[in-house]
Amino acid sequence: MAQDEHHAPRRAAVTAIHSINRFALSVPDLEDARRFFTAFGLQVREIAGGLALHAHGDAHCWATVHASGRAKRLEFISFGVYPEDLEPLLERARRQGVETTAAHPLSDGQGAWLRDPDGIAVQLLASPKVTPSSAPLMTPPATRPNALGVPIAPARSQAAAARPQRLSHLLLFCTDVPRALAFYTQVLGLRLSDRSQDLIAFSHGAHSSDHHLLAWVKSEAPGLHHSSWIVNNVDEIGAGMEQMHAAGFREGWGVGRHVIGSNYFYYARDPWGSFAEFSCGIDYIDAATEWPAGDYPPEDSFYLWGPPVPEYFTINHETRP
């Protein structure tokens, strides 16, 4: 998934992070995490002190999960930067009164560390770009020829399991959406994609990314609402929903289609009350595009079609000391 830095896109004269390199969660019990993320179609590997989440066939670690014995918690987010941008980003942070902090104890200790306005630990790490550098295309759903050679749907017995290809984005709970947006755009260089009043906002990477790389929704406390993972097409989203149901994870939302970002989705509810999203068809913003950020009324901002939203979908189960 890592790209050659000499060929990765760059928005001219802009200093900004280029990727979400990974994120880290702590959860009450690792076996629950292993079962959930394995059912979701990720490759779950043992690491010292926890689990590492990979897409199948991909060496990149997209997330780590650690046992805490207490409620689920988003521990930190690691952002990738071009090497030449690291010091300018830190200098910009200092000018805006944001000081560096000690490395998070669950991290590799590398890079530089900040805290966002809600106290979430943020790592800035010189690393290869892992966001897409060209518009991802949905793969057509699989077919098989019938006796006339007409392509028809494959047999159910031959349907492949959903296997996410990469992380697309994170949606965070935060206590103040405009304040979070200001920090991540003015300090880290993310760019506003779209918003709905002061309730929710979506941002993309300046050097090309999906329509949203990081988003925020208003809550009484910070936390992780969901991680979103790219699959090939809507058939894989449906397959993902079914494989989660078969594994005993029957709560979720979808299948549906969003308005902001345009993507198709199914959200599987994890054992801790947050979600992992199967997604395809999300809008893409390249490094040359000045995206016209919209401010959508709430009734037009959420989804185009899909089942009713379950009451538990908006509940934040994280707490902070």
N, C-alpha and C positions, 0 to 999 in steps of 0.2 A: 504493500500500500504506500510505502514511502516513495517520494518522488525526488529525482535529481534536482538539487537546488539550483543548478545552472539553467534548468529548463522550466522550473516552476514559475507561474505567473506572478507578476508584481505590479500593483497599482503605482504609477509614477509619483515620486515625491511624497509617499505616505509611509509613515512608520506605524506598524500595527502587528498584532499577533496574526498568525496565518491559519492556525488549526486548534481544535481541542485535541490535545495529545492523548489524554486519558482522564478518567475521573475515579475517585475512590469512595467506597461506601463502607460503613461498619454496620453489622447486622447482629441480631441475637445469636444466630446459630448458622454455621457454614453449610451444614448438610441441606438445610432449606434452600440456601443460595445455589448450591450445586444442582439440586433437583430442578429448580426453576429455570436457571439459565441454560442447563443442558436441554430441557424440554423446549426452550425458546429457539434452540438451533445454534447456540454458540459453542465453541470449544472451550471447556473449562479445565484449566491446568492448575496443578498444585504449585504454590510458591511458598517461601518461608513466611509463615504468619498469615496465610490466607489463600485466596484463589485469584487467578488471572483470567480475564475474559478475552478470547480471540475469535475472530471469524475463521471458519475452517479454511485451511490452506494459507493463512496469513500470519506472518511472524509478529505483526504489531500487536501489542497489548493495549486494548481499548479501555479497560477498567480493571481495578482490583477490588476485592471484597474481603473484609476482615471481620473476625468474630469479636464482639464486644460484650455480649451478655446483657445488652440493654437495647432500647428502641433503635430502629434503623436511623442512620445519620449520614448525610453527605459530608465527607471529611475534607476533600479538596478537589479542585479542578486544576489540571495541568494544561497550560497553553503552549503550543509550539511557536517559536519566533525564528526569523532568519537571524543568523549569528550577528550580522552587522546592526540589527535593530535592538538587541538586548539592552545595551547601555543607554541608547537614546530613550527607550521606553522607561527605564528606571529613572533617568534624569527628569523626564516629563512627570513621572509619578511624584518625585521629590518636590518639583516646582508646585504641584497641586496639593502638597501637604500629606502625601501618602508615603509612609516610611516602610522600608523593608523589615521583615520579621524573620524569626528562626524558621528553619525548614520543618515541615509537618513530621511528627514522629513516625507516621506510617509510610512516609515517602522514601525515595532513594537518596534524599539529602542534596540532590543536585539543583542547579539553577538558582534563581532568586525568588523570594517569597513576599507576597503582599497579603492584605486582608481587604475584602470588599466591604461596603458599608454595613452589611449584616453580619460581618465576622467570618464569612466563608474564606478558607485559605486558598490562595491562588498561587500557583507555581508558573514562572516564566522560564522556559527551557529552550535553548538553542537546539533545534531538532528539525528533521526533514518534514516537509509539508505532507499532511495526510488527508486534508480536505481535497475534494476533486478539483482538478484543474481544467476540466472541460465538462460540458453539460452531459450528465448521465442520461442514458436512454433506457426506457423500459423495454425489456426483452418481450417479444410477443409470447403469449401463453402457448404452452406445448400443444401440439396436435398429433394426430395419427391418420393415415389415409384409410378410408373405407374401401369396399370392393370396387367402387367406381373411381378411386383415386382422389375423392373429395376429402380435404382435411377436416377432421372432426375432433371433438374433445378426446383426450386420452382416457383410457379406462381408469376407474377409481383405484383398482388394485395396482396400477402402474404409476400413480401420482407420487412425485418426489416430495420429501419433507422440505419445509421452509428452512433455509440457512442464510441468515443475514450476511451481507458482504462487508459492511462497515458501519461505524457509528455515523449518524447524520447530525443530531443535535441533542441538546439538553434543555428542558424547561424547568426553571427554578421557581419555587415559592420565594417571595421577598416581601418585606414589610412596606416598601415604598418603591413603586415601579419607576417613576421619574428619577429618583436618586440612584437606583441601580443602573438605569440606562445611562445616566451621566457618567458614572464611574467607568463602566465598560466601554463607552464610546470615547470619552475624553482622555482616559488614562491608557486603555489598552487598544484603542483604535478600531473597535467594532463599529459597524455602521447600521443605523436604523433601517429596517426593511419596511415594517408596517406596525401599526398599533391599534388598540381600541381604547380610546380615552386614556385614563390613568390606571386601567384595570390589567392590561396585558401589553407587552411589547416584544417584538421579534427583531433580532439583529443578525447581520451576515458578516463574513470576513472580508476585509477590504481587498485582499489578494485573490479573490474568487472562493466561493463556497456555495452550498445549498442556500435557499432563500433564508433559512435561519440556522445559525450555528449555535446560538444561545438565545433563550427567551425567558421572560419573567412574568409571573402572574401574582397579583396582590394576595397576601395572606397575613395571618397574625404573627407568623414566624418564618424564618428562612428554611429551606429544605429542597429536596429533589422531588418534583412531581413525576417526571418521566425521562427516560432515555429513549431515543428513537434510532431505529436501525433499518438500513436499506435492504430491500429484497427486490427481485426482478420484476414482478408484475402483480396484478390483483389476484391471480390464481394462487400465488405464493402467500399473499396476505390471508386468503381463505384457508389455505393449508396450515398456516401458522396458527390461526384461530383454532382449527380442529385439533392440532397436535397439543396445544395447551389444554384444551378441554379433556382430551384423552389422558393427559398426565395429571388430571385432577385440579387444574387451575382454571376454573370455569367462570370466574368473575372477570369482567372486562367491558370494553365498549367498542362497537363497530360490528361489521365492516361499514365504513363510510368514507366520505371525502370532505376534506377541509376546504374552506374558502381561502384563508390566508396561507399561502404556500402551495395551495392546489393539490396537495398529496392525498392519496388514498391511505387508509389506516385501519389497523386493529390494535387496540390497547389491551394487553394482558396484565391483570392485576397481580402483583407479586405478593409474597407472604407477609409483607410489612406495610401494605396499603398504598404503595406507589405503583408505577406502571413501567412496562417496557413496550414500545410501539413497533410493530411491523409497518413499514412505510415504503411507498413507491410513487414515482411521478412528481416529486417535489420540484418546485421552480428552482432555477439556478441563476446565480448572479455572477457574471465574470468580472475580471479586474478592470475592464474598460467601461463598465456600465454604471451610470449614475441612476440608481433605482429610485423611482418616484414613490417615496413612502406615503402610504395612505393612513388615514385615521378612520377606522370603520365603526359604525354604530354597533353596539353589542349584539343586536339581533342578526347582523350580517357578518359577524366576525368569526363565528365558531365553526359551523360545518354546513355544507351544502345539502347533503343527505346522509342518512344513517338512522339507526335506532335511537330511541330516547336516551338522553344522557343519564346514567345511573346516579343516584344521590351521592354515592361514595366517591365519585370521580374527582370532586373538587376538595376533598378533605385532606388536610396536611397533618400527617401523623408524627412529624418530627418536632422535637423540642430542643431548646438550647439551655445550657446551664446559666 
